[in-house]
């Protein structure tokens, strides 16, 4: 998990696609922005940290420990 420097701000929501959201929360020790993925917890209705990249929404679902379907094909091929 990346360490945060002393520069920390209120999370800025960059993109929200329920139940996930992508936020910026400050600056890392190396000077780059700290981006994070969060998922809304159904029980508490609060967002929990997922701590990974935000380039691909399907990748976000693939990382989800709850086993959310991701990279689902529209068609199924039959092999003989």
C-alpha positions in Angstrom: 0.0 0.0 0.0 1.5 3.4 -0.9 2.5 5.7 1.9 0.9 9.1 2.0 2.9 12.1 2.6 1.8 14.8 4.9 -0.3 16.3 2.0 -3.8 14.8 2.4 -7.1 16.3 1.2 -10.7 15.4 1.3 -11.3 12.8 -1.5 -12.2 14.3 -4.8 -14.5 12.0 -6.8 -13.2 11.7 -10.4 -15.7 9.2 -11.7 -18.5 7.2 -10.1 -20.0 4.0 -11.6 -22.0 2.5 -8.7 -20.9 0.5 -6.7 -17.4 1.8 -7.5 -15.9 5.3 -7.5 -12.5 6.6 -8.4 -11.1 9.3 -6.1 -8.0 11.5 -5.7 -6.9 11.8 -2.1 -3.7 13.8 -2.1 -0.1 13.5 -3.1 2.3 10.5 -2.6 5.8 10.9 -1.2 7.2 10.8 -4.8 5.1 13.8 -5.7 2.5 12.0 -7.9 -1.2 12.3 -7.2 -2.8 9.5 -5.1 -5.6 7.9 -7.0 -7.8 5.1 -5.5 -10.7 2.9 -6.2 -13.5 2.5 -3.7 -16.5 0.2 -3.5 -19.7 0.9 -1.7 -20.5 -1.6 1.0 -24.1 -2.8 0.8 -24.4 -3.2 4.6 -23.0 0.2 5.8 -23.6 2.2 2.6 -20.1 3.6 2.9 -17.2 3.4 0.4 -14.3 1.0 1.2 -10.8 1.2 -0.3 -9.7 -1.1 -3.2 -6.2 0.5 -3.7 -5.5 -0.1 -7.4 -5.5 1.4 -10.9 -8.5 3.0 -12.6 -7.9 2.7 -16.3 -10.4 -0.1 -17.1 -13.9 -0.4 -15.4 -14.0 -4.2 -16.2 -10.5 -4.5 -14.6 -12.0 -2.9 -11.5 -14.7 -5.5 -11.4 -12.1 -8.3 -12.0 -10.2 -7.1 -8.9 -13.4 -7.1 -6.7 -13.1 -9.8 -4.0 -16.8 -10.5 -4.2 -16.4 -12.2 -7.6 -18.4 -9.7 -9.7 -18.5 -10.9 -13.4 -16.1 -9.1 -15.6 -14.9 -9.3 -19.2 -18.0 -11.2 -20.2 -18.3 -12.1 -23.8 -21.5 -11.3 -25.8 -21.3 -14.6 -27.7 -20.3 -18.1 -26.8 -18.2 -20.3 -29.1 -18.6 -24.0 -29.2 -15.5 -26.1 -29.7 -15.7 -29.5 -31.3 
